[in-house]
Amino acid sequence: MVDKHNFKAICKLTEKVLEIPKGLMQDKSRKRPLIIARQIASVIGLKEANVHKKIIGSMLNRDRTLINYYEHQHEGNYKNWKIYRESYNKVYKAYKNIEGLKEIFTKGSDIKEYLIKKGVKEAPKNLDDIIIAVKSGEASTLIKVTELDFVKQLENIKLALKNYYYTIEIL
């Protein structure tokens, strides 16, 4: 889930930086600017955000094997194709500027305290069906939620942590 969220943000950033109309990256068009944008978003998703190829493929409305092709072609395109190189550098720089502004937590208790302050609600001890593990840097915490409240609380966590480096695991 976090991978989809991260890759969606990378796609939005790529569209904004390269001035691609919203949603066109998922289109079947083979116009050069769209191909370049898809490849750049895919490579940044793979190398920087560690998003799985299947997720990238599904979000771009493409097959996983095309994502393999993008990854394989990246180095040659970067060396020999000026338009690709300039576009990649613009998107990569914008991505790093955003990532550089994100923070991490130092203690697990800080994460839990921050999430509760931001509106995440834990389930009572006898009703905790699902456990959400949240990790930021070396700190981690567990949030216990009910099955009925799971989706809402997961969205609350993602929203609260948008300016932080984090990973989520469902236990």
DARA-V572979 format. One line per field, one symbol per residue. phi: phi as a letter, one per 40 degrees, with the letter a starting at -180 (. if undefined). Layout:
BEGIN
phi: ???
END
This chain:
BEGIN
phi: .cdcccccccccccccccfcddgccccccbcddcccccccccccccccbfccdcccdcccgbcdcccdcdcccdcccccbbdccdcccccccccccccccccbbcbbccccccccccchcbcccdcbccbbbcbbbgccaabbcbcccbdcccccccdccbcbbcabbbcb
END
